[in-house]
Amino acid sequence: MREVQFYRAQSGSSPIEDFLDSLDARQAQKVIWVLRLIEELERIPQQYFKKISGSDDIWEVRVKAGRETFRLLGFLEGTKLVILVHAFKKKSQQIKKADIKLAERRKKEYLSR
C-alpha cells in the first residue's frame, strides 16, 4: 500500500491543494478517486500512473473527468510514498517541459529540507 502526500512550499502553501480547490466538485471527486487507486492498488494501470521518460524520476497521475484531462506530477520517495508537487489541466498531447522542470525543482527543494 502506498501513501500520497502533497508537497508544501516553505511558505506552507500547497500547489496541489490550490489546484484541487480550483476544480468543480465532480472533477475534484474524480482526482481523489484516482489518488485512492494509487494508494490502494498493488499494480496501478498505466492509464492512471506513469513515469515520465526523460525526466529526473518524475511520475504523472493521469485523470480524465468528462472532457477535461488533468495531470498531477510527483515523485516516489522510497517504495511506498508518492509526493505530488505540481498539477495542471492538460491541453495538448505532450506535457510541457516547463511543467516537468517545475516538478523537478520542487522535488529537489523538498529533498533538500
Secondary structure, 3 states (H helix, E strand, C coil): CCEEEECCCCCCCCHHHHHHHHCCHHHHHHHHHHHHHHHHCCCCCCCCEEECCCCCCCEEEEEEECCEEEEEEEEEECCCEEEEEEEEECCCCCCCHHHHHHHHHHHHHHHHC
